[in-house]
Amino acid sequence: MLKLNFKLKHPMSTDYHYQIFQVKHGEPYQFFFNDNRIGSIEKIDGKWEQTGGRQTLDSIVEDMGKFIEENT
């Protein structure tokens, strides 16, 4: 299992801390906020996409994807 802590810096507010998990290699990454599952993301045709859960801004999904690539 892979576990990452992702900090989203918000310019007008406090930072948000997400946890990103991947149970098995090749499966989508699940992301959580305050122990609540928000959604899942995966790289499809070279682009990070949200594949489930509550609607999340594309920019956040892209930032999470970059963070995953830099830390795995």
C-alpha positions as CSV (number, residue, x, y, z in Angstrom):
1,M,0.0,0.0,0.0
2,L,1.2,3.5,-0.9
3,K,0.3,6.4,1.4
4,L,1.2,10.1,0.8
5,N,0.3,13.3,2.6
6,F,-0.5,16.1,0.2
7,K,-0.6,19.7,1.4
8,L,-2.6,22.1,-0.8
9,K,-1.6,25.7,-0.2
10,H,-4.5,28.1,-0.3
11,P,-3.6,31.7,-0.9
12,M,-6.6,33.2,0.9
13,S,-7.1,30.7,3.7
14,T,-5.4,27.9,5.7
15,D,-3.6,25.1,3.9
16,Y,-5.6,21.8,3.3
17,H,-4.0,18.5,4.1
18,Y,-5.1,15.4,2.1
19,Q,-4.1,11.8,2.4
20,I,-3.6,9.9,-0.8
21,F,-3.7,6.0,-0.8
22,Q,-3.2,3.4,-3.4
23,V,-4.0,-0.1,-2.2
24,K,-2.5,-2.1,-5.1
25,H,-0.2,-1.0,-7.9
26,G,-2.2,-0.1,-11.0
27,E,-5.4,0.9,-9.1
28,P,-6.7,4.4,-8.9
29,Y,-5.4,6.6,-6.1
30,Q,-8.0,7.4,-3.4
31,F,-7.8,10.8,-1.6
32,F,-9.2,11.7,1.8
33,F,-9.7,14.9,3.8
34,N,-10.2,14.6,7.6
35,D,-10.5,10.8,7.2
36,N,-13.4,11.2,4.8
37,R,-13.0,9.8,1.3
38,I,-13.4,12.6,-1.3
39,G,-12.7,10.7,-4.5
40,S,-10.3,8.8,-6.7
41,I,-7.9,9.9,-9.4
42,E,-5.7,8.1,-12.0
43,K,-3.6,9.0,-15.0
44,I,-5.5,8.3,-18.2
45,D,-3.9,8.9,-21.6
46,G,-1.2,11.0,-20.0
47,K,-3.6,13.3,-18.0
48,W,-4.6,13.1,-14.4
49,E,-8.4,12.6,-14.2
50,Q,-10.8,12.2,-11.3
51,T,-12.5,8.9,-11.7
52,G,-14.9,8.9,-8.8
53,G,-16.2,10.7,-5.7
54,R,-17.2,14.3,-5.1
55,Q,-16.4,16.9,-7.8
56,T,-12.9,18.3,-7.2
57,L,-11.4,21.2,-9.2
58,D,-9.3,20.0,-12.1
59,S,-6.3,22.1,-10.8
60,I,-6.3,20.2,-7.5
61,V,-6.5,16.9,-9.3
62,E,-3.5,17.9,-11.5
63,D,-1.5,19.1,-8.5
64,M,-2.2,15.8,-6.7
65,G,-1.1,13.9,-9.8
66,K,2.1,15.9,-10.0
67,F,2.7,15.3,-6.3
68,I,2.2,11.5,-6.8
69,E,4.6,11.4,-9.7
70,E,7.3,13.4,-7.8
71,N,7.0,11.1,-4.7
72,T,6.6,7.6,-6.1
